[in-house]
Amino acid sequence: MRVHSVSFLMMLCLTAPCAVTAQLASNPDGRVATDVRMHETEEWHQISLHLPDPKLAPHEKLEVAGDILRARRYPLDAMDYYRYALERGGDKARLTNKIGLIQLEMNDNRSARQSFVLSTKINKKYAEAWNNLGTVDYLEQHFGNSIGEYKKAIKLDKKSAVFHANLAASYFSQKDMESAQKEFQIALTLDPQMYEHRASGGIATHVISANDRARFCFELARVYARSGETQTMYRYLAKAAEGGMDVSNAVKDDAVFRKYLKDPQLALLIRDTRAFLMAIESPASVPTPASAIPPQPPAH
Protein backbone atom coordinates (compact mmCIF):
# COMPACT_ATOMS: atom_id res chain seq x y z
CA MET A 1 0.00 0.00 0.00
CA ARG A 2 1.18 3.47 -0.78
CA VAL A 3 2.34 5.50 2.15
CA HIS A 4 -0.13 8.32 1.52
CA SER A 5 -3.29 6.29 0.93
CA VAL A 6 -5.62 4.96 3.61
CA SER A 7 -7.09 1.49 3.51
CA PHE A 8 -10.36 0.68 5.22
CA LEU A 9 -8.66 -2.35 6.77
CA MET A 10 -6.04 -0.31 8.59
CA MET A 11 -8.51 2.06 10.23
CA LEU A 12 -8.65 0.18 13.55
CA CYS A 13 -5.14 1.35 14.37
CA LEU A 14 -6.13 4.88 13.35
CA THR A 15 -9.27 5.01 15.48
CA ALA A 16 -7.56 4.48 18.84
CA PRO A 17 -7.30 7.81 20.72
CA CYS A 18 -3.85 9.30 20.28
CA ALA A 19 -2.25 10.30 23.57
CA VAL A 20 -0.58 13.29 22.02
CA THR A 21 -3.93 14.93 21.27
CA ALA A 22 -4.29 15.70 24.97
CA GLN A 23 -0.98 17.57 24.94
CA LEU A 24 -1.50 20.26 22.31
CA ALA A 25 -0.81 23.97 22.46
CA SER A 26 -0.84 26.67 19.79
CA ASN A 27 2.22 28.59 18.72
CA PRO A 28 1.95 32.31 17.92
CA ASP A 29 2.35 31.50 14.20
CA GLY A 30 -0.70 29.24 14.28
CA ARG A 31 1.13 25.93 14.24
CA VAL A 32 0.33 23.26 16.80
CA ALA A 33 3.16 22.44 19.15
CA THR A 34 4.14 19.11 20.65
CA ASP A 35 4.26 18.76 24.43
CA VAL A 36 7.79 19.78 25.44
CA ARG A 37 8.14 16.50 27.38
CA MET A 38 8.26 14.64 24.05
CA HIS A 39 11.33 16.70 23.20
CA GLU A 40 13.16 15.82 26.41
CA THR A 41 13.81 12.18 25.49
CA GLU A 42 17.08 10.71 24.26
CA GLU A 43 15.30 9.54 21.11
CA TRP A 44 14.25 13.08 20.26
CA HIS A 45 17.77 14.34 20.92
CA GLN A 46 19.16 11.85 18.42
CA ILE A 47 16.50 12.67 15.81
CA SER A 48 16.84 16.42 16.21
CA LEU A 49 20.57 16.27 15.45
CA HIS A 50 19.74 15.20 11.90
CA LEU A 51 16.76 17.41 11.13
CA PRO A 52 17.32 19.83 8.24
CA ASP A 53 17.15 23.58 8.70
CA PRO A 54 13.59 24.67 7.79
CA LYS A 55 14.87 27.97 6.39
CA LEU A 56 17.70 26.61 4.27
CA ALA A 57 17.01 23.01 3.32
CA PRO A 58 15.33 22.12 0.00
CA HIS A 59 11.72 20.99 0.18
CA GLU A 60 12.67 17.38 -0.68
CA LYS A 61 14.74 17.03 2.51
CA LEU A 62 12.07 18.73 4.60
CA GLU A 63 9.43 16.34 3.30
CA VAL A 64 11.62 13.32 4.05
CA ALA A 65 12.15 14.66 7.56
CA GLY A 66 8.37 14.87 7.94
CA ASP A 67 8.03 11.26 6.80
CA ILE A 68 10.62 10.12 9.34
CA LEU A 69 9.02 12.09 12.16
CA ARG A 70 5.62 10.63 11.33
CA ALA A 71 7.05 7.11 11.30
CA ARG A 72 8.75 7.73 14.66
CA ARG A 73 5.46 8.91 16.21
CA TYR A 74 6.08 12.65 16.29
CA PRO A 75 2.98 13.63 14.29
CA LEU A 76 2.89 17.30 15.18
CA ASP A 77 6.53 17.81 14.36
CA ALA A 78 5.94 15.91 11.12
CA MET A 79 3.15 18.34 10.22
CA ASP A 80 5.50 21.23 10.90
CA TYR A 81 8.08 19.82 8.49
CA TYR A 82 5.46 19.18 5.83
CA ARG A 83 4.45 22.82 6.18
CA TYR A 84 8.09 23.92 5.98
CA ALA A 85 8.33 21.89 2.77
CA LEU A 86 5.24 23.66 1.43
CA GLU A 87 6.81 27.04 2.19
CA ARG A 88 9.96 25.95 0.31
CA GLY A 89 8.00 25.03 -2.82
CA GLY A 90 7.14 21.38 -2.25
CA ASP A 91 4.30 19.54 -4.00
CA LYS A 92 1.19 21.15 -2.54
CA ALA A 93 -1.26 18.32 -3.25
CA ARG A 94 0.99 15.57 -1.89
CA LEU A 95 2.07 17.48 1.22
CA THR A 96 -1.48 18.60 2.02
CA ASN A 97 -2.59 15.00 1.68
CA LYS A 98 0.13 13.86 4.09
CA ILE A 99 -0.95 16.49 6.61
CA GLY A 100 -4.50 15.16 6.27
CA LEU A 101 -3.32 11.63 7.03
CA ILE A 102 -1.76 12.79 10.29
CA GLN A 103 -4.93 14.65 11.22
CA LEU A 104 -6.90 11.50 10.49
CA GLU A 105 -4.55 9.45 12.68
CA MET A 106 -5.21 11.94 15.47
CA ASN A 107 -9.00 11.58 15.06
CA ASP A 108 -9.33 15.14 13.78
CA ASN A 109 -11.67 14.17 10.96
CA ARG A 110 -12.84 17.72 10.31
CA SER A 111 -9.33 19.01 9.66
CA ALA A 112 -8.45 15.87 7.71
CA ARG A 113 -11.45 16.41 5.45
CA GLN A 114 -10.37 20.00 4.79
CA SER A 115 -6.87 18.85 3.91
CA PHE A 116 -8.04 16.10 1.56
CA VAL A 117 -10.56 18.41 -0.13
CA LEU A 118 -7.83 21.00 -0.64
CA SER A 119 -5.52 18.32 -2.04
CA THR A 120 -8.14 17.26 -4.58
CA LYS A 121 -8.74 20.88 -5.58
CA ILE A 122 -5.04 21.45 -6.13
CA ASN A 123 -4.78 18.24 -8.16
CA LYS A 124 -8.11 16.84 -9.35
CA LYS A 125 -6.33 13.71 -10.61
CA TYR A 126 -4.75 12.82 -7.26
CA ALA A 127 -6.22 9.37 -6.66
CA GLU A 128 -4.84 8.92 -3.13
CA ALA A 129 -6.46 12.13 -1.90
CA TRP A 130 -9.85 11.06 -3.32
CA ASN A 131 -9.44 7.70 -1.60
CA ASN A 132 -8.55 9.35 1.70
CA LEU A 133 -11.49 11.73 1.45
CA GLY A 134 -13.65 8.65 0.94
CA THR A 135 -12.21 7.17 4.13
CA VAL A 136 -13.23 10.25 6.14
CA ASP A 137 -16.78 9.93 4.80
CA TYR A 138 -16.75 6.20 5.48
CA LEU A 139 -15.74 6.76 9.11
CA GLU A 140 -18.50 9.34 9.49
CA GLN A 141 -20.95 6.83 7.94
CA HIS A 142 -21.63 8.96 4.86
CA PHE A 143 -21.46 5.85 2.73
CA GLY A 144 -23.04 7.37 -0.38
CA ASN A 145 -20.34 10.05 -0.44
CA SER A 146 -17.55 7.57 0.24
CA ILE A 147 -18.72 5.37 -2.64
CA GLY A 148 -18.53 8.33 -5.02
CA GLU A 149 -15.07 9.32 -3.80
CA TYR A 150 -13.69 5.79 -3.96
CA LYS A 151 -15.05 5.50 -7.51
CA LYS A 152 -13.19 8.67 -8.45
CA ALA A 153 -10.00 7.21 -6.98
CA ILE A 154 -10.51 3.99 -8.94
CA LYS A 155 -11.18 5.88 -12.17
CA LEU A 156 -7.78 7.50 -11.73
CA ASP A 157 -6.02 4.30 -10.64
CA LYS A 158 -7.87 1.13 -11.62
CA LYS A 159 -5.13 -1.17 -10.39
CA SER A 160 -5.18 -0.19 -6.71
CA ALA A 161 -6.40 -3.13 -4.63
CA VAL A 162 -6.79 -0.78 -1.66
CA PHE A 163 -9.25 1.46 -3.50
CA HIS A 164 -11.38 -1.50 -4.57
CA ALA A 165 -11.31 -2.93 -1.03
CA ASN A 166 -12.44 0.40 0.38
CA LEU A 167 -15.25 0.67 -2.16
CA ALA A 168 -16.31 -2.88 -1.25
CA ALA A 169 -16.47 -1.87 2.42
CA SER A 170 -18.74 1.07 1.62
CA TYR A 171 -21.05 -1.10 -0.48
CA PHE A 172 -21.09 -3.62 2.35
CA SER A 173 -22.12 -0.94 4.85
CA GLN A 174 -24.99 0.01 2.56
CA LYS A 175 -26.04 -3.68 2.45
CA ASP A 176 -25.31 -3.85 -1.28
CA MET A 177 -23.75 -7.30 -1.07
CA GLU A 178 -23.67 -7.92 -4.81
CA SER A 179 -21.60 -4.80 -5.49
CA ALA A 180 -19.44 -5.46 -2.42
CA GLN A 181 -18.68 -9.00 -3.63
CA LYS A 182 -17.67 -7.68 -7.04
CA GLU A 183 -15.23 -5.19 -5.52
CA PHE A 184 -13.87 -7.75 -3.03
CA GLN A 185 -13.10 -10.03 -5.95
CA ILE A 186 -11.37 -7.28 -7.94
CA ALA A 187 -9.25 -6.34 -4.89
CA LEU A 188 -8.16 -9.96 -4.45
CA THR A 189 -7.44 -10.36 -8.14
CA LEU A 190 -5.14 -7.34 -7.98
CA ASP A 191 -3.58 -8.44 -4.67
CA PRO A 192 -4.28 -12.07 -3.67
CA GLN A 193 -2.97 -11.41 -0.14
CA MET A 194 -4.97 -8.19 0.28
CA TYR A 195 -6.93 -9.26 3.34
CA GLU A 196 -4.34 -11.62 4.76
CA HIS A 197 -1.36 -9.29 5.17
CA ARG A 198 -3.64 -6.49 6.36
CA ALA A 199 -5.62 -8.63 8.75
CA SER A 200 -4.10 -6.84 11.75
CA GLY A 201 -5.85 -3.66 10.61
CA GLY A 202 -9.24 -5.23 11.22
CA ILE A 203 -12.46 -3.32 10.93
CA ALA A 204 -13.17 0.06 12.52
CA THR A 205 -15.16 -1.11 15.51
CA HIS A 206 -16.97 2.19 16.07
CA VAL A 207 -18.26 2.12 12.50
CA ILE A 208 -20.00 -1.25 12.22
CA SER A 209 -21.65 -3.58 14.71
CA ALA A 210 -20.37 -6.96 15.84
CA ASN A 211 -23.07 -8.61 13.75
CA ASP A 212 -21.90 -6.69 10.69
CA ARG A 213 -18.31 -7.74 11.35
CA ALA A 214 -19.43 -11.36 11.30
CA ARG A 215 -21.25 -10.78 8.02
CA PHE A 216 -18.20 -9.01 6.61
CA CYS A 217 -16.06 -12.09 7.35
CA PHE A 218 -18.70 -14.33 5.79
CA GLU A 219 -18.67 -12.25 2.59
CA LEU A 220 -14.88 -12.55 2.44
CA ALA A 221 -15.21 -16.32 2.94
CA ARG A 222 -17.49 -16.39 -0.12
CA VAL A 223 -14.84 -14.62 -2.19
CA TYR A 224 -12.17 -17.12 -1.14
CA ALA A 225 -14.59 -20.01 -1.74
CA ARG A 226 -15.07 -18.90 -5.32
CA SER A 227 -11.32 -18.73 -5.90
CA GLY A 228 -10.74 -22.15 -4.32
CA GLU A 229 -8.58 -20.89 -1.44
CA THR A 230 -10.12 -23.32 1.00
CA GLN A 231 -8.07 -22.74 4.15
CA THR A 232 -8.45 -18.97 3.96
CA MET A 233 -12.16 -19.46 3.34
CA TYR A 234 -12.41 -21.57 6.49
CA ARG A 235 -10.55 -19.00 8.57
CA TYR A 236 -13.03 -16.31 7.62
CA LEU A 237 -15.98 -18.65 8.18
CA ALA A 238 -14.58 -19.34 11.65
CA LYS A 239 -14.31 -15.60 12.33
CA ALA A 240 -17.91 -15.20 11.22
CA ALA A 241 -18.97 -17.98 13.59
CA GLU A 242 -16.98 -16.42 16.43
CA GLY A 243 -18.82 -13.18 15.75
CA GLY A 244 -22.13 -14.91 16.39
CA MET A 245 -23.24 -15.75 12.87
CA ASP A 246 -25.18 -18.98 12.28
CA VAL A 247 -22.67 -20.37 9.80
CA SER A 248 -24.44 -23.73 9.55
CA ASN A 249 -27.60 -22.30 8.05
CA ALA A 250 -25.74 -19.62 6.10
CA VAL A 251 -23.62 -22.11 4.15
CA LYS A 252 -26.54 -24.50 3.56
CA ASP A 253 -28.48 -21.73 1.86
CA ASP A 254 -25.57 -20.40 -0.22
CA ALA A 255 -24.77 -21.92 -3.62
CA VAL A 256 -21.14 -20.77 -3.36
CA PHE A 257 -20.54 -23.21 -0.48
CA ARG A 258 -22.49 -26.12 -1.94
CA LYS A 259 -19.40 -28.07 -3.02
CA TYR A 260 -17.96 -27.84 0.51
CA LEU A 261 -21.00 -29.21 2.36
CA LYS A 262 -19.55 -32.74 2.62
CA ASP A 263 -16.11 -31.54 3.72
CA PRO A 264 -15.31 -32.80 7.28
CA GLN A 265 -13.60 -29.49 8.04
CA LEU A 266 -16.86 -27.66 7.54
CA ALA A 267 -18.63 -30.15 9.79
CA LEU A 268 -16.02 -29.55 12.50
CA LEU A 269 -16.38 -25.79 12.16
CA ILE A 270 -20.13 -26.02 12.57
CA ARG A 271 -19.85 -28.37 15.57
CA ASP A 272 -17.12 -26.53 17.45
CA THR A 273 -15.61 -23.28 16.19
CA ARG A 274 -12.89 -23.26 18.86
CA ALA A 275 -11.77 -26.79 18.03
CA PHE A 276 -11.76 -25.89 14.36
CA LEU A 277 -9.52 -22.90 14.94
CA MET A 278 -7.08 -25.10 16.86
CA ALA A 279 -7.16 -27.66 14.07
CA ILE A 280 -6.26 -25.25 11.28
CA GLU A 281 -3.47 -23.76 13.38
CA SER A 282 -2.04 -27.18 14.22
CA PRO A 283 -3.72 -29.89 12.12
CA ALA A 284 -1.63 -32.78 13.48
CA SER A 285 -2.46 -32.08 17.12
CA VAL A 286 -6.23 -31.84 16.74
CA PRO A 287 -7.57 -34.56 14.45
CA THR A 288 -10.95 -34.21 12.84
CA PRO A 289 -13.44 -36.26 14.91
CA ALA A 290 -14.44 -39.47 13.17
CA SER A 291 -18.00 -38.96 14.36
CA ALA A 292 -18.38 -35.61 12.63
CA ILE A 293 -21.34 -35.81 10.31
CA PRO A 294 -21.29 -33.21 7.55
CA PRO A 295 -24.52 -31.39 6.77
CA GLN A 296 -26.42 -32.75 3.81
CA PRO A 297 -26.67 -30.67 0.64
CA PRO A 298 -30.00 -28.97 0.11
CA ALA A 299 -32.60 -30.88 -1.88
CA HIS A 300 -32.88 -29.91 -5.54
N, C-alpha and C positions, 0 to 999 in steps of 0.2 A: 504494500500500500504506500502511496505517496505520502511524504511527510506533511503536506499541507492539505490533506483531504480527510474528512471524518467519515468513518464507517459506523453504521448503526450498531454493529456488533462490538464496538469498542466503547460504547457510551456508558457502560456500567462504571468503568474506571473514571469517567469524566463527571459522573453525577455525584460522587462522594464529595461532601463539603471539604473545601480546601482550607487548611488551617491558616494559611497566610491571609485569607480574606478578612480575618478578624484583626489584622495587624496593619491596616492601611492608614496612610495619612497623605494629605495633598501637599505638594511642593508649591512655592509661589508661582512657578511657571506653568502650573496646571497638571504636571505629571503626577503619577501616584508613586509614592515612595515605599520601599520595603522597610519593615521593622528593622531598626538598627541592630538588633540582636542577631539577625541573620547575617550581618556583616562583621560579626565579632568572632566567627569560627575560623579554624585553621584552613578549612576547605575554601572559604571565601577568600582568605588571604592568598592562597595559592592561585585561585582563579583570577583574582584582581591583578596579579602581577603580569598577566598575559593579555589583559583587555586592551584593545586599541584605543587611541585617543579619539574621542567623538568629534573633535574639531579639526583633526588633521587626517585621520585615516580615510581611505576610499570606502564607498558604500558597501562594496563586496565584503571587506573585512568586518565592517560593523554588522552586516547581516549574519555572517558566520558566527560572530560573537553572540548575537541574539539567539541563534540556533543552539549554541553550546549552553548558554545560560538557561534556556528553556529545558533542555535535556537534563541539566543538573538541578532542576527544581528551583530556579530563581525566576519565576514568571514575570514579576514586575520589572526586574532589571532587564530581562529579555525584551519586554515591551519598550523600555527606554532605548535599547540599542536598535530595535527595529525603527523607532522614530528618528534616532540619529541617522540611520541609513537613509530614511526618507528625506531628511534635510540635506543629505549629501548627494541626492539625485538617484537613489535606488528605485527599483521597479515598484511603482505605487500600488498596483493591483496585488502583486504577490506579497508585499510587506503588510499591506492593510489586511489581507487574508490571514496572514500569520498572527497579526495582533488579534484578529477575531477568534482564532483558535485558542489563544491563551485566555481570552475573556470567556469563551465557552467552557474551558477547563475549570475556570473559577466560578462557574455557575452564574455569570453575568450575561444572561441570554439577551437582554435588551441591547447592551453595548455590542455584543457579538453580532447580533442582527444588523446593527448600523454599520459595522465594519464590513460584513459580507455584502450588504447592499451596495456600499460605496465601492467595494472591489469589483462587483459586477457592472457598475456604472462606468468605472474607469476602463474596464476591459470586458465588453459584453460576451466575449468568446472564452472567458476564463472558466473552464468546466469545474475546477475544484471549488471555486467560490460559490457557484450555483449549487453544487452538492452540499457544501457546508451550510448554505442558507436553508436548504431543504432539511438539514438535520435540526436546525433551530426550530423550524416549523413542526417537524416530527415530535421533538421533545415537548413542544407546547400543544401537541395534539391537534394541530391544524393540518390534518392529513391531506386534504384536498390541495392545499398550497404546496405541501412537501412533494406530492406526486408531480405537480407541474414543474417544480424546481429540479427534481431528480431527472425528469424527462429532458429538461434543457441541458443538464450536465451530460446525459447519455447522447443526446444529439451531437454534442461537441466532442465526445469521446466514447464511441460505441464499444470499445474494448476494455472498459474499466469494470472489473467484476464487482468492485466496491459499490459503484453507482447502481448497478443492477440489483445487488443485494439490498441496498437501501430502498430502492423503489419497491422491491418485493415486500419489505417490512411495512411500508406505508399502505400498500394494497392489502396486506394481511390485517392491518389495524382497521381498515375500512370493511373488513369481512369479504373482500373480493378475492376469494381463494383461487379462482381460475387464473386471474392475472398475476397473483402472487406466485403461484406455481410456475408460470411461464418465466417470470423474472428469476426465481430461484434457480431454475434449470439453466438459464443463460449464464448466470453468475458462476455456476459450477462448471459449465462448459469452458468458460474463460479461465477459471482457476479451480481445478478439481479439489484442492485442499482449502477452499475459501472458508468453510465453516469449521474445519478441523483446526487449522493453525490460528484461528481467531476465537476459538471456543472460550478462552479465558475472558474475553470481553463481555460475553453473556448478553443479556437483554436488559435494557434500562428498567429497573424494577418499579420505578415510580410512574412509568408510562403505561404498562399493561399489567393486567391482573395475573395471578398465579394460574388461573384456568386458561388464560390466553397464552401463557408461556408453554403450558402443556400442549396446547393446540399447535403452537408454533413449531415445537419439536416434532409433533406428528406430521406436519406438512413437510418438514425437512426429511423425515423418514420416507415419505412418499417419493421425494425426489431421488433419494439414494436407492430406493427399491426399483424405480424405473431404470436406473443406470446399472443395476446389478451389483452395487457395492453393499453386499449383505451385512457384513459386520458393522459398518457405519450405520446402516439402516436400523439394525437392532439396538445400537447404542442410543439413537434418538427415540426409538420406540420406548426404551427403558426410561429415558428421561421424561417422556410424556406420561408414562405410567406412574413414575415417582411424583409427578405434578398433579396426580389425581384423576387422570383421564382413564376412562374405561376402554383400555386398548383392545380387550377381547372382542367386544361388540364392534369397535371401530374398524378393526381389520377384517372381520367377517363381512361387513357391509361395503368394503372398498375393493373394487376390481383390481387395483394396483397390487394388493397383497394376496390375491387369490392363489398365486403359484407357491406362496410360502405357507399356506395353511396347514400342510402336513409336515412341516419342518419341526423336529423336536425342540429346536431352540426357541421357536415361537411358543410352543406349548409350555416350556419352562418359564419363559418371560411372563406368560399369562398367569401361571400358577404362583410364581414367587419372584417378584421383580428383584429383590435383594440377592437371592441366590443366582439369578441370571447375571446380574452385574458382576458378582464374584467369578462366575464361570467364564465370562468373556475376558476378564482381566487375567485369570489364571486357569485356562481350560483343563489342564491336567489334574489340578487339585480338587476341582468340583465337577465330577462327572454328571452328565445328564441323567436324571432318574429314569430307570427302565420302565417305571410305571406311568410315566408321563403320557397322557393320551392327547394327541393333537386335536384341535377343533375340526369338525367336519366342514368341507366346503359347502357353501350355500346351494340349495336345490335349484336346478335350472328349469 
